[in-house]
Amino acid sequence: MTISYSLEAIAFNIESCKIAEHAGVHRIELCDNPGDGGTTPSMGFIKQARKNVSIELFPIIRPRGGDFLYSPDEFEIMLNDIQLCKEIGCDGIVSGILNADGTVDTEKTAKLAALAYPMSVTFHRAFDRTRDPFEALEKIIESGCDRILTSGQQPTAMEGAGLIKSLIEKADNRIIIMPGSGIRSGNIKELIQLTGAREIHTSARKSEKSKMNYINELMHENLQSTTLDITEVKSMINTLYSISRV
C-alpha cells in the first residue's frame, strides 16, 4: 500500500512562495517577521502570494510576537484578518490562542475556526506552550481545528518525537498532528519513522545578502533577508516521495 506524505514550508516573502511551489511543496504557511517567529502578513502580501501560487496557502493569524494571550482588541484584529483571508481565496489559516493558565482558549479558538470555515485551520506551536498536551489536544479537536503544528513541547521536533508519536496515537485520525521545528533533509526520514507523521512542516530557511550596490557601512545594519532554500526543500520532497513508494 502506498502511503502519501506532504510537506508544508514557511514563506516570509513572495520569492519564497514561488520557490516553494517550484520545489514541489504541498502547502505554504505565509508569515511576516521571522525574528518574532512569524506574524500576520500584510493583505498586500497575501493577495500577491495568492496571485502567484496555486498550491495551498495558509497565512498565519498572529497580530504580534510574544505570547499567545490576546486582548479583546487583538482578537478582533484576528477575526478581521481571517475574514479578509477568506475573501482573498486562501485555503486555510494558522493560529493559536491560550488562556493565562496555559490552557487552550476554546471559546476564542472555536469562534476563530467557525469564522474561517470552509478554510482549514491549523493550531500552531502555541500548543507547545500548553501545560497539558493531551488536554490541549482534546480542546483543540473540540474547537473545530483540523491540524496541530507541534515540536512535541521541545525546542525541536526530533527532541519531542516521543510526545509527537503519542499525540498521533491519541488523536486516532480525529486531527492531523504535524511535526515542525528543526526538520531538514538530513532528519526528515528518521522523524517520520519515529513518529508516524504524514504531514511535515519546515522553515528550510537561509539568509540572503542584500542586492544593494551601495551600503552605508556607518549604519551597522544587517540587511540580510530570510528566504527558502530550494536545494533543501527539493531534497526533502524527494525523500518523501522515496519513502511513499516503499
C-alpha positions in Angstrom: 0.0 0.0 0.0 1.3 3.5 -0.9 1.5 6.0 1.9 1.3 9.6 0.9 3.2 12.3 2.8 3.1 16.1 2.4 5.4 19.0 3.1 4.5 22.4 4.4 7.0 25.2 4.2 7.1 28.7 5.6 7.4 31.6 3.2 8.4 35.1 4.6 8.4 36.8 1.2 6.9 36.4 -2.3 10.1 34.9 -3.8 9.9 32.1 -1.2 6.3 31.4 -2.3 7.5 30.9 -5.9 10.4 28.7 -4.7 8.1 26.6 -2.6 5.7 25.8 -5.5 8.6 25.2 -7.9 10.2 22.8 -5.5 7.1 20.7 -5.0 5.9 21.9 -1.6 2.3 21.0 -0.9 1.3 23.9 1.3 2.7 27.3 2.3 2.5 28.9 5.7 2.6 32.6 4.9 4.3 34.7 7.5 5.9 38.1 8.2 8.6 38.9 10.8 10.8 35.8 11.1 12.6 37.4 14.1 9.3 37.2 16.0 8.6 33.6 15.0 6.1 34.8 12.4 3.2 37.3 12.5 0.3 38.1 10.2 1.5 39.1 6.7 0.1 42.2 5.1 -3.0 41.8 3.0 -1.0 43.1 0.0 1.5 40.2 0.6 -1.4 37.7 0.9 -3.0 38.9 -2.3 0.2 38.8 -4.3 1.0 35.3 -2.9 -2.4 34.1 -4.0 -1.9 35.6 -7.4 1.4 33.9 -7.9 0.9 30.4 -6.5 -1.8 27.7 -6.9 -0.7 25.4 -4.0 -2.4 25.6 -0.7 -1.9 29.0 1.1 -2.3 29.3 4.9 -1.5 32.8 6.3 -0.6 32.9 10.0 -3.1 34.9 12.0 -0.9 36.3 14.8 -1.2 40.0 15.5 2.1 40.4 17.3 5.1 38.5 18.6 5.4 37.3 22.2 2.9 35.1 24.0 -0.5 33.8 22.8 -2.7 35.6 25.3 -4.7 38.2 23.4 -6.7 41.2 24.4 -10.3 41.7 23.0 -8.9 44.3 20.5 -6.2 41.8 19.3 -8.8 39.1 18.9 -11.0 41.4 16.8 -7.9 42.1 14.6 -7.5 38.3 14.2 -11.1 37.9 13.2 -10.9 40.7 10.7 -7.8 39.2 9.2 -9.5 35.8 8.8 -12.4 37.4 7.0 -10.0 39.1 4.6 -8.1 35.8 4.0 -11.4 34.2 3.0 -12.2 37.0 0.6 -8.7 36.7 -1.0 -9.2 33.0 -1.5 -6.8 31.4 0.9 -7.1 27.7 1.6 -6.6 27.9 5.4 -5.2 29.8 8.3 -2.7 29.1 11.1 -3.4 30.4 14.6 -3.5 29.7 18.3 -4.9 31.3 21.4 -4.2 30.4 25.1 -5.5 31.3 28.5 -3.2 32.8 31.1 -3.1 29.4 32.9 -1.6 27.6 29.9 -4.8 26.0 28.7 -6.3 26.4 25.2 -8.8 29.3 25.0 -11.5 27.1 23.5 -14.1 29.9 23.3 -12.0 32.1 21.1 -10.5 29.2 19.2 -13.9 27.9 18.3 -15.0 31.4 17.1 -11.9 31.7 15.0 -12.5 28.2 13.4 -16.1 28.9 12.8 -15.4 32.1 11.0 -12.6 30.5 9.0 -14.8 27.7 7.7 -14.7 26.3 5.0 -11.0 27.2 5.2 -8.9 24.7 7.1 -7.5 25.7 10.5 -4.1 24.8 11.9 -3.4 25.4 15.6 0.2 26.4 15.6 3.0 26.0 18.2 1.1 27.9 20.9 0.3 24.2 21.5 3.9 23.7 22.7 3.3 26.3 25.5 0.3 24.4 27.0 0.6 22.9 30.4 -1.0 19.5 29.5 -0.6 18.5 25.8 -3.2 15.7 25.9 -5.8 18.0 27.5 -4.9 20.6 24.9 -5.3 18.1 22.1 -8.9 17.3 23.1 -9.7 21.0 23.5 -8.3 21.8 20.0 -10.3 19.0 18.5 -13.4 20.2 20.3 -12.8 23.7 19.0 -13.0 22.6 15.3 -9.4 22.8 14.2 -8.1 20.4 11.5 -4.4 20.2 12.4 -1.9 20.9 15.2 1.7 22.1 14.4 4.0 20.9 17.2 7.6 20.2 18.1 6.4 17.9 20.9 6.9 20.7 23.5 10.6 20.6 22.9 12.8 23.1 21.0 12.9 20.8 18.0 10.7 18.1 16.7 13.4 15.5 16.9 13.7 16.2 20.6 10.0 16.0 21.0 9.5 12.9 18.8 8.3 10.7 21.6 5.4 13.0 22.5 4.6 13.6 18.9 4.2 9.9 18.4 2.0 9.6 21.5 -0.2 12.6 20.2 -0.6 11.0 16.8 -1.7 7.7 18.5 -4.1 9.6 20.9 -5.5 11.7 18.1 -6.5 8.5 16.3 -7.2 10.3 13.0 -9.5 12.9 14.6 -7.0 15.6 13.8 -3.7 15.8 12.0 -0.5 16.1 14.1 2.1 17.9 12.0 5.7 18.0 13.4 7.7 21.2 12.9 10.9 22.9 14.1 14.4 21.8 13.1 13.3 19.4 10.4 15.7 19.2 7.4 16.6 16.8 4.7 19.0 15.0 7.0 16.4 14.0 9.6 13.0 14.1 7.9 13.0 10.3 7.2 14.1 9.4 10.8 11.4 11.7 12.2 8.7 10.0 10.2 9.9 6.6 11.3 10.0 7.7 14.9 6.6 9.4 15.0 4.4 8.0 12.2 3.6 11.6 11.0 2.2 12.0 7.5 2.5 15.8 7.2 5.7 17.6 7.9 6.4 21.3 8.4 9.8 23.0 7.7 11.2 26.5 7.5 14.2 25.3 5.4 15.3 28.9 5.7 18.5 30.5 4.6 19.8 34.1 4.8 20.3 36.0 1.6 22.6 39.0 1.3 21.3 42.4 0.2 21.4 43.0 -3.6 22.1 46.7 -3.0 25.2 48.1 -4.8 25.6 50.8 -2.2 25.5 50.1 1.6 26.3 52.8 4.2 28.7 50.9 6.5 28.2 53.5 9.2 24.7 52.3 9.8 26.0 48.9 11.1 22.8 47.2 9.8 22.2 43.6 8.8 20.4 43.9 5.5 20.1 40.2 5.0 16.7 38.7 4.3 15.2 35.3 5.1 14.4 33.1 2.1 13.6 29.4 1.3 16.4 27.1 0.5 15.3 25.4 -2.7 18.0 22.7 -2.6 17.0 21.7 0.9 13.3 21.7 0.1 13.7 19.6 -3.1 15.8 17.1 -1.1 13.0 16.8 1.5 10.4 16.3 -1.2 12.5 13.6 -2.9 12.8 11.8 0.5 9.0 11.9 1.0 8.4 10.5 -2.5 11.0 7.8 -2.0 9.5 6.6 1.3 6.0 6.8 -0.2 7.0 4.1 -2.7 8.4 1.7 -0.1 
